[in-house]
Amino acid sequence: MLSALMYVLVPMPCLFFGGGSTQFLISRDGGGWIDAAKFLTGASAVGSFAIPIILRHAHMISTGAMFIEFTSFIIFVCTVLCFHRASLEDDW
């Protein structure tokens, strides 16, 4: 359930504040909404990595469940990087 929630929350700042493009994440351009989108994207990504560690420390999930969460997060990050790479190229 945590993975599904993070899959929904992580791309939301990009959709709402970045216009659906990943270009703003690598640009140095600033501004209120762009900076907010970068902050929220980073906070969501850190939270999706930190929450399983916190739950494991509190003995609410097992070690195997924590590693499954990490694996799903790595797969999600690879998917986002592939999307970003494909959106940068004009041939797509």
Secondary structure as GFF3:
##gff-version 3
##sequence-region A 1 92
A	DSSP	alpha_helix	2	9	.	.	.	ID=ss1
A	DSSP	alpha_helix	12	17	.	.	.	ID=ss2
A	DSSP	alpha_helix	23	26	.	.	.	ID=ss3
A	DSSP	alpha_helix	32	57	.	.	.	ID=ss4
A	DSSP	alpha_helix	63	88	.	.	.	ID=ss5
###
